[in-house]
Amino acid sequence: MTTPYVPTPYKAPDELPDNAAFWQAAREGRLLVRHCTGCGKPHWYPRTLCPFCMGDTEWKTASGLGEIYSFSITRRAGPNPFCIAYVRLDEGVTMMTHIVDTDLDRVRIGQRVRVRFAPTDGDGSAPVPVFAPVEAA
């Protein structure tokens, strides 16, 4: 059995002063991750203070590569099935996201993935980061 991925529109993100750089980078096809200027640790979800030492943080461009840590495929009534996953980026942070552009029955823990940016339903709004298997990217 195969479960094809069918694109679904995403809600436009709330763009605020604290995350404006993140969404601008997404428009440029770059994934940003916050790093602490004190202890040097990266963290996700983005916040202005480091969750490890309460130091200041700065944005750094991530490679956009990682592997699936865990996932779930939701098959329900509605427009289509979808795969939600935790992806551990090569930079060390884990983010919740969708797996796209693949047969959902072929998704596996440990599978290498690469970031893509999916359009949103807002006029001129930033795209959201999603991930596809490296062989499909």
Secondary structure as GFF3:
##gff-version 3
##sequence-region A 1 137
A	DSSP	alpha_helix	20	27	.	.	.	ID=ss1
A	DSSP	beta_strand	32	36	.	.	.	ID=ss2
A	DSSP	beta_strand	42	43	.	.	.	ID=ss3
A	DSSP	beta_strand	57	61	.	.	.	ID=ss4
A	DSSP	beta_strand	65	74	.	.	.	ID=ss5
A	DSSP	beta_strand	82	89	.	.	.	ID=ss6
A	DSSP	beta_strand	94	99	.	.	.	ID=ss7
A	DSSP	three_ten_helix	104	106	.	.	.	ID=ss8
A	DSSP	beta_strand	112	118	.	.	.	ID=ss9
A	DSSP	beta_strand	128	133	.	.	.	ID=ss10
A	DSSP	three_ten_helix	134	136	.	.	.	ID=ss11
###
